[in-house]
Structure formats: structure tokens, C-alpha cells
């Protein structure tokens, strides 16, 4: 099978969001052939290069999302008219608020808006293919004027009608960046048209090439979202004006709904993401939850021994940023110290960018304020019970050692998608205390304690309960490790996608005949079809006999000749 793997800002680059799981997936499915289509996010990412690629990667094609030179295409009168028609229709849908999750009593209006958005999107894609590009047109004054007309139209929402010139320019610039994949030359028979399946590793712009391959070539699309891209857009740009936020939310909502509608299957990474997808228009019948696959081998020694360097320590591990709410953790630890004075707190992690560095400084100052150096007591003078450490320190040479350094692992986040650090602690056989955010409850599954977020007192009470009960810690840690090994390993992730690939391809009609070197059809070059769409394959309902009432279940039925279908007599 030949897979077109589409990634934005990740694989095969050295740095990126989806780099690790994509690399593990490609290496695990070594019997398949992979073509990588990568959208880079920055010049720095491209300069850092690629990870070593396995032999099953036949080729890599890349395109930048961070810049796009003017294609130099000059449209004639007919092409300009086509662009104005399709872009104007797209803008009209956005100004009317059409998108994922749009409220409508009957659903008919939402379906109509979705059809209008899809028609406009594919119209622009066809124009880009016919004319050789769309970048210049999307940056033109005509695009801004079309957006302005849509905002001033009678059916536009109030927030859209309030858009001013700076708002229109900001929205037009964002749409130009988001629609850059429409101008790529990836959608011919020597590109994505040659693969058996497109696998988009995220929504948004990364899904656009898969949508166009499906539109132009009939290639089935599989969408994986470990973090729902639409949710990210809803939370982004809080300083923008209401008009900008409204229009961009409508665009990304409509794009998500179109992707969910056209995808053969959608694989969320957890139940939290799945609920978002269903709310945004995904068909429940198309959803298959596939948990991220993580390398359990590097935690095996710690997990099997369940040894603890300090039974009186709490450990927090992760990236330091405001969403992790270390402030609440520090206040909770102050309550813990009142009950268990010997307890220490180890915060192990590095700051996430300038914002994280500033937050780390704030947390250090708070720790110094809450726990001034004690002249007497269980700690020597100048020793603070809170320590801020990084991986690679003498006491913490690696990640497994960080989790083994304490008796209880704590997660205090207020925003979380799939809690990777929590799974790592489970691999290490640690008892955990976590806040109820994101997919935490789903991941823990009863093998740890869960408390409300932003509640230091509840967090402290849970920590104290586990610190005072070593046997309970041991039971929870063993159960957590067993659960993690069952659900969250690389092996289960690869096996799940292997089955999904076969399912999607088996339901796709053969689109081409593969020839050998002599020009003859190559036997078994295309996977056999197991599903042919049509009314003859629909599950039949039990018919009512012509003579008498329906037979009870289990009643023998005498074989009769099959009636001849009408039209074949």
C-alpha cells in the first residue's frame, strides 16, 4: 500500500509537533510505502533539517507555510471573474457565520452553508490548477474588496458588519496563508494522485492537500487529530477585534466541517478530542479513537522496580508555562507542609519560551515567599523545600529518574489535551494526583486521584492521602503501569493504524490499473475491494412474509428460489 502522509510543522523535520509519533508510525509499518508531504512553519525549522528516514519513505515533498512568493500569474478577464465569484462566495459564507457547530433548528441552513463553502473552496482550487497559482489573487485588492462587500451585505452578522479596513486586511492576510496549499502542484498523477490513501496528521491547512487529492483524484482521506486544530484557533488571537475573531472562527469551523464530511475516517487521540469533533460536525460512525503511541522501553527499569528515591517527595514534570498552574501547586504544597512537614516538592522542567521563562521566575519568587529559609526544623538553614530542576542534572540524569525521584507525581494543569507526562508517570509505576482537565480522567481510568482544577486545598488533601498510605501508592502505581502498557504503547498505535489503513482502502473502488515493466496489468497491485457502495450492499431489513405474521426467531425457513430483480426479466 502507498500512503501519502501529510504533516504541517512536524515530520520529517527535526523539530515539530507530530514528529515522534509519525516517525514511529512509518517505521512500524515497514511493509507499506510512504510519500511524505510536509508543510513547514518557519525558515528555522527548514534549516534544522530532517530526521533520518527509513527505507520505506520513497520521497519527500515540502512547501513553506511561513512565506510564499508572488507566483507572477496574471489573470485574464475570465479568470478574474471566476476568482471574484468563488472568493466572494467564500467570504459570504464566513460573514453569515457558517461553520462547524453553527446553530440551526432544522440543520438545513447549516448544510446549505457547508455546500456553499465546499463549492467555493474547490472552485478556487480548480482555478489555481488551471491558471498556475492563486497567491497573487489572494493578496490582491480584489480579494479585500470582495471581503468588504460580503461584510456589508444584508445577510452578514453584526460582528462582520462592524469590520473596519484593518480588520479586513488582517482577515484577508490570514486567508491567504491558510489557502496556500491550494496553489501547490501536488495533486496530479505523479503526486498525491498516485497514492492509495492520504493520511493528514492534523486538521486545518494540513488537511487541505488531502481534501484536494480526494476532490481531483478520488483518493480516500484519513484524518488524525491528537489536538483539535479548530479548538486551537478558537483560543488563539485573544487581542484581535471581534470582527476578526468571528470571521476567522467561521473559516476554520467551515474547513473543519468540510474535512470531517469528506474524510473516510477520523481518528481522534482521546475522548476529549472526539467530543470536540462531534460537536463540530463529525459523523460519529466515522470516528475511531486511537491513543498516541509512546515508547515504554525507556521507563521499563523504573516501572518494574517501582523504587522511590525519596518517599517524602512530590514530583512535577513538564514544560513550565502558565497553563500548568504551578502557582496553585505551590499553594497546595504549603497546605501539605502543614500536615506533613518533611515533604519536599521537586519541579522538574524547562520554560516554554519567553512567557515560560517569566512564569518560572514568578514561581521561584512565590516559592521563596511561601517557604522562607528555616533556622530550625527538619531542613538545614538556607534549604528551601521546593526545588526547581532540569533533566540532565546530577540527581536527574534522564526523564525516568525524574519520576523515580518522588513518591507521588502531580499534574496541576488548567488546560491540557492528552497528558503525555501523566502517561510517562504511569509507565514508571507512579501514583498520581491530577486535575480534571482534558483527557486526564480518560487516561487515568481509576488508577490515580483526580481533583478539580484551581483548587489548592483539594490538591493538597489528595497528596497527603497518598503520602500517608504507602500500600495504596503501590497498588495505584502497579495498576497505572498495567493500564499504560495496555493502551498507550507504540505497538498498539501502529497496530491500530495498520487495521484502519486496510479498512479505508478496502472500501475504496479501484481508481487505476497498475502496469508492470512490459505494459501488462500487474496482478494484486491494488488491494482487493471488500465493499462496493450501492443499495445491494445495504443491510436488509427482515421482510414480512406474504402469508401470515412474521416468523419468531429461530424458526426454520424452507429454502426458496431467489426472486429475479426487476429490470432483469
N, C-alpha and C positions, 0 to 999 in steps of 0.2 A: 504494500500500500504506500502511496506517496502523499505525504502530509505537507500542506503549506502552513507553517507556524508563523503567526503574525504577532509581533510584540511592539509595544510603544515604550521607549525609555528603559528597556530591560535587555533580555537575551538578544544577541550574544555578547553584548558589551560587558566589560569588567565590572562596571557599576550599574545598578539598576534595580527596580522593584521586583521583577519576576525572574531575575537571573537564575537563582538557585533551583527553583522548582522546575523551570523549563529545561535547564541543563540535566537535571536528574531524570526528567521525563524522556528526553531524547536519548540519553544513554541507556535507560532502562528498556526502551523499545527498539533494540538494535536490529530487529528483523524488518523494520519499516524504513522507508527513505524519507528524509526531511528536507524541505526547502525553507529557509529562514527568510522572512520579510520583516525588516526591523525599521522602526521609526525612531530616530534619535532625538533626544531632548535638548542637547547642548553641544557646543563645539568641544568643550572639555571632555564630555563623555566619549565623543568620537576619537579624540586624541589619546585617551586611555587604552583604546584597542579592544580586542575581543578575548574572550576566554578560549582556551584550546577546544577545538571542535572535534567530535568523534567522526569516524569514517562514514556513518550513515547520513551525515549532513552533506548533501550533494552540491548545494550552492547557497550563497547568502546575497541578498539584495537589500540595500539600505537607502533611506531617504531622510533628510533632516526635517524635523518639525519646528525647529527653532529659527529657521530662516528659509526664505525662498526667493530666489532671484526672479525678476520680471521675465516671463517667458518670451517676451517680444512678439507675441501673437497679436496681430491687428485684425479685428473682426470686421467683416463686411456688414452691409445693411441687414441681411437676413440673420446673420449670427447675432448681431446686436439685438435684434428683435426677439430672437429665441432667449437670449440671456435675460433681457428685461422681463419677459413673460415668466420664466422659471424662477428667477431670483425674487421677482415681485410676489409670486405665489408663495414662495418660502417665507418671505417677510410677512405676508398677510396671515399665514398660519401662526407665526410667532406672536404677532400683535393681537391675535384673537385668543391667545393663551392656550392654544392646542399643544398637548404634550402628554407625557406619561402621568397618570394619576389625575387627569383633568376630570372634574366632577360633572356628571351629566346623569339625569334621572333615567333615561332610556338607553344611553350608550351610543345612540345613533349619531349624535353630533360629534362625539369623540372619534368614532370610526371614520366619519367623513373627513375630519381634520387630519387623521392619520393617513388616509388615502391621498389627500392634497399634499401633505408633507412628502410622502414617498414619491409621488409623481414629480414634484418639483426637484427633489434630490436626484433622482435618476435622470431627469431631463438635463440638469446641469452636468451630470457625469457623461451623458451622451454627447453634449455639446463640447465638453473638454476633449473627448476622444476624437470627435470629428474635426475640431479646429486645432488640436495640438496643445491645448493648455487652457487654464482658467484663472491663473494667478493675476494677470493684468486686469481682467474683467472684474474680479472680486475686489481689487484695490481701486477701481475707477470711481469717478464721481457719480456715474450712473448707478452704481450699487448703493451709494449713500442716499441718492435721491429716491431710489425705489424703496428703501427702508423708511425714509421720511414720509413718502406717500402712504405707505401701509400704516404708519403710526398715526397719521392724520385722518385715516379713513373712518367711516361711520361705525364700523363694527369693531374697532380697536378697543382694547381695555383702557381704563382710565390711566393706569401707570404707563402704558405705551404712549398715550396721547400727551403725557407730560414730558416726554423725552425732548431734550434740547440738543443743539448741534454737537456739543462734546459727547453727549450720551450716544448719539447716532454714530459718531466716528469711532467710539470705543467698541460698540456692538459690531460694526462693520469690520473692524480690525480683528476682533475675536472670531467672527465667522470665517474670515479669510484664512486664519491659521487653522481652524478646525476642519475646513474643507480642502486643505492642501492635498490630501490623498486622492481627491477626485482627478487631479492633474497628472498622476503617476502613470507610467506605461507598464503597469504590472498585470493588466487584465486581458492579455492576448493568449494565444495557444502556447506560446513559449514562456509564459509566466504562470500566474495563478490558474489560468485556464487548463493547465496540464496536470494539476494535482487532483487527487481523488477526494480530498477533504481539506477545507480551510479551518484551522483552529486559531481563533482570536483569543489571546491570553488576557484581554481586558476589554471593557466596553469603550465607548467614546470613539476617538479617532482611530484606535487600533482595530475597531470592528468595521470601519468603512471599507477597507480593501476586501474584507470577506463579503460584505454586502454587495459590492460591485462585481466580485467574482461570481457570486450567485446570480446577480442580475444579467450579466453579459454571457456567462458560460454555463450556468446551471450547477455550479459546484456547491455542494452542501456546506453549511456553516455550523461550526460548533463554537459556542461562546463560553469562556470560563471567566468568572468574576470572583476573586478572593476578597476584593474590596469593591463594593458597588460604586462605579465611577460617577453615576448620577448623584449619589449621596455626597461625594466629594465636591461636586460643583455647587450643590446647594449650600455647603458650608464655606465655600471659598468667597473671596472678594467681599467681605462684610462692609468695607468702606465705600463700595460703589453706590451709585444712586439707585432708588427703587426701580426706575425705568430700565437701567442696565441689568439689574438682577432679575427682573421679571422676564425680559426678552431672552437672556441667556439661559435662564431656567427652562423657559419654554422650548428653546432649541435643543438643549441636552435631554430634556424629557421626551421630546418627539423622536430624537435619534435613538434613545434607549428603547422606546416602544417599537420603533421600526426594526431594530436589531432583534428584540425578543420575538417579534412576529415572524421574521424571516429565518431565524436560526432553526436548524433541525432539532438541536437540543441545547439546553443551557445548564451549565454546571456551577452552581454557587459553592463557595467553600465552607459554608456553615448555614445553620438555620436562620441566623440574624440576616445574612445577605439574601437568603431565599425569601424571607418575608418582604424585604425591600423590593425584590424583583417582582413578586406577585402584586404588590401594591402599585408598581409602575407598569403593569400591563402584561407581565409574562404569564403564559399559559401553564397552569400547574402540571399538566400532563407532560410538558417538555422539560421539567426540572429534574435534575439528578444531583444530589448533594455529594460532592467529592471533597473530603478533607485534605488540606495540604499535607504533603509527604515530607517528613523531617528525618534527618539522619540520627538514628538512635544509638549507633555504634559508639560515638564519642562519649556517651553518658553511661555506657554499659558497666564500667568498673564501679562507678559511684552508685549506680542504681542497684547492682547486685549485692554490694556490701552494705548499703544503707547506713554507712558510717557517718558520724556527725562530728565535725571538728570542735564545736562548742555548743553544748545542749542549752545554753542560756542566751543564744543569739537569734535575732530575727534578721532575715536577708531580703533585700530588694535588689533585683537585677533588671536592667533595661536601659533605654535611652532617656536621658534627663531632659524633660520638656514639660511645659505646664499641664498638658493633658494627663500626665502621670500622677498629678496631685500629691507630690511629696510633702506639701505643706500639711495636708490632712494626716499623712502618715507620721510626720514629726509630732503633731499634737496628740495623735493616738499613742505614740510611744511615750509621751510624757505621762499619760494615764497608766500605761503598762508599768512604768518605773515605780509608780506609787504602790502597785501590787507586788511586783517582782523587782526589787532594787538591783539585783545582779544582772539583769537583762541588758544586752547591748544590741544596737542596730547597725548593720553594715549596709550601706547604699553603694552598690557596685554598678557603675555605668559611666558613659561619656555623654557630654552635652550634644544635643541635636542642633547644630548651627548656632548663630549668634543669639537667637532667642533662648536656646537651651543653656548657653553659657551664662547669660544674665540670670536665668532662673536658678541655675546651680549656685551662683553667688548669693542669691536671695535665701536659698535653703541653708547654705552654710551659716549665714548671719542669723537665721532663725534658730538653728541648732545651738549656736553659741549663746543665744539669748535664753532658750528654754533650759539648757543644761550647762550652767556655768561650772567652771572647774571646781571640784570639791576638795577642801582641805582635809576632810575626814571621810570615812566610809569605805566601801569595797574597792574604790578606784584610787589610784595614786594621784597626787597633785598634778594638775595640768593634763589629765586624761579625760577626754570627753567621751561619753558612752555612745555617741554617734560618730561613725567614721565614713568618709567619702573615699572610695577606692576605684581603681580601674583594673580591667583584665590585663595581666602581664606583670602585676606587682608580685613581690616575693611570696606573699601569702596566697595569692590568687593567680597562679600561672595560666589557667585556662578557664573556660566557661563552666565546665563540670565542677572544678574546685570552688567556684563562686557559690554554687548551690549547696555544695557539701560543707561550706563553712558555717552553716547555721542550722538550727533545729526546725525552723518554720520559714517558708518562703511567703512573702507578702506581695500582693498586687493591689495598688490603691488607685487605679486609673478612674477618670470620669468619662473618658472616651476610649473605646477600644474596639477593634474589629475582631480579627482572630488572634487570641492572646498567645503568641509564639513562646514568650517567656514562661508562661504557665505550663505549656506542654513540655518544655525543657525541664522544668522542675518536676513534673510528673515522671519523665524518663529517669530522673535521678532518685525517684522514690521519696520525694519530699512531701510532707504535709503542708498544705497551703491554706492561706486566708486571702480571699479575693473580694473585690467589689462587683456587684451585679451590673455589669455593663457589657455591651456587645454580645459575643458568643461565649462568655465565661461560664454560665450555668450549663450550657450545652457541652462544653469541653470537659468541665469538672465531673458532671454526671453523678454527683453524690459522693465523690472521693475527697472532698475538701469543704471548708467552711466558706460561705458566701454571705456578705453583708451589704447593706445599701451604700451607694457612693456618697462621698462628702459627709460621712458620719463617723468622726474620730472615736466616739465613745463605743459604737458597735464594733469598730475595727479593733479597738483595744481589748474589749471583752472576749472576742474570738481568739486573739493572740494569747491572752492569759490562759484561756481554757486549754489550749494545746500545749503551752509551756508547762502547765502543771500536770499533764497526763501523757507521759512517755509512751505508754502502751497504745493509747489512741492514736498518737502521732505515727507509730509504727504501722498500725493497721491501715490508716488512711494512706500513708505513703506507699505501701505494698499494693493496695487497690488502685491507686493513681497510676503507678507504673504499669500494672497489668492492662489498664484501660488505654493508656497511651500506646503501648505496644500493639494493641489490637486495632486501633483506629487511626493513628497518626504517623505511621511509618512511610518511608519512600515506597516500600514494596506494595502496600495496599493502594497507594496513589497511582502507581504505574499500572497495576492490575486493573484498577477501575477504568482508567482511560483506555487501556487496551480493549476492554469489552465495549466501551462506548464508541470507539472508532469503528469496530466491526458492526455494531448496531446501526450507526448512521450510514455507513457505506452500503450495508445490505438493503437499506430502504431507498437507495438512490438508483434510478434507472441508469443503464449503461449509456454514456454520452458519446463514446468514441470507440473505434476499433483500433487496437494496438497491433502494429505490423512488426515482423522480425526483419533481419538484415536483407532477406530476399524479397521483401514486399508482401509476404503471406501473413494472414492473420495469426497472431501469436496465441496459442491456446492457454487458457487460465490466466491471461494477463490482467483481466479485470475481475474483481471479486464477484462471485455469483449473487444474483438478486434473490432475496428471501421475501420481498414484499413488492407487490405490484399494485399501485393505487387504483381504485375503482370500486364500483358497488359489489362486484363479485367477491371481493375480499373482506367486505364488512361482516361483522359478527351477526349472524341471522338470529332473529327472534323466534321463539317456539311458535309454530303456526297452530292455529286451531283446526282440528280435523273437520272435514266437511260433514261427517256424520257423527253426531254426538258431542259431548263435552270433552275438554282436554283430558288426556290420559294422566293418571297420577305418576309421579316419579318412580322409576324402577319397573314400569310395566313393559313387558317385551313388545317389540314392534316388528311386524312381519315385513320383510324386505319387499319393496315395490320398485318398479322401474322409475328412473328419474324423469320428470316431465321435460319435454323439449322447450328451451327458451323461445319466447315469442320473437318472430323475425327470422328464425332458423328453419321454420317449417317449409 
